[in-house]
């Protein structure tokens, strides 16, 4: 499994949380805010954040495809 750290506005938090809860339990595990990450998970998150800050998205699956798709969708809304 991979970990996603996501910060969202308060106004959409519950909607996103409700959507995630619809996913099959064997495909995702929701870490509640009070649930602590292991040291290994914390190190991995910090490593990913450091890579992102350097502009290195190489560890992320299909990043170029996703980035292109998001950019194209954003242009359509202009």
C-alpha positions in Angstrom: 0.0 0.0 0.0 1.0 3.6 -0.5 0.2 6.5 1.9 -1.5 9.7 0.9 -1.2 12.7 3.1 -3.9 15.2 2.1 -4.8 18.6 3.5 -8.1 20.0 2.6 -10.3 22.9 3.5 -12.7 22.4 6.4 -15.6 22.8 4.1 -14.9 19.7 2.0 -13.3 17.5 4.7 -16.4 15.5 5.5 -17.3 15.0 1.9 -13.9 13.6 1.1 -13.8 11.5 4.2 -17.3 10.0 3.3 -16.0 9.2 -0.2 -12.9 7.5 1.1 -15.1 5.4 3.5 -17.0 4.1 0.4 -13.8 2.4 -0.9 -13.4 -1.3 -0.1 -11.6 -1.9 3.2 -9.1 -4.2 1.6 -8.0 -1.4 -0.8 -7.5 1.4 1.7 -7.0 2.0 5.4 -8.1 5.3 6.8 -5.8 6.7 9.5 -7.8 8.8 11.9 -6.3 12.0 13.0 -5.5 10.6 16.4 -3.9 7.5 15.0 -0.1 7.7 15.0 2.0 6.7 12.0 4.9 4.4 12.6 8.4 5.9 12.4 8.9 4.2 9.1 5.7 5.7 7.7 6.7 9.2 9.0 10.2 8.8 7.4 8.6 7.8 4.1 6.3 10.8 4.1 9.2 13.1 4.9 11.2 11.6 2.1 8.4 12.1 -0.3 7.9 15.7 0.8 11.6 16.4 0.4 11.5 15.0 -3.1 8.5 17.1 -4.0 10.2 20.2 -2.7 13.2 19.5 -5.0 10.8 19.0 -7.9 11.5 15.3 -8.1 8.3 13.4 -8.7 10.1 10.2 -9.9 8.8 8.0 -7.1 5.2 8.7 -7.9 3.4 6.3 -10.3 2.7 7.8 -13.7 3.3 11.3 -12.5 3.9 12.8 -16.0 0.6 11.3 -17.2 -1.3 12.6 -14.2 0.3 16.0 -14.4 -0.5 16.3 -18.1 -4.1 15.3 -17.5 -4.5 17.8 -14.7 -3.0 20.6 -16.7 -5.2 19.8 -19.7 -8.3 19.7 -17.5 -7.3 23.0 -15.9 -6.9 24.6 -19.4 -10.3 23.4 -20.4 -11.9 25.3 -17.5 -10.4 28.6 -18.6 
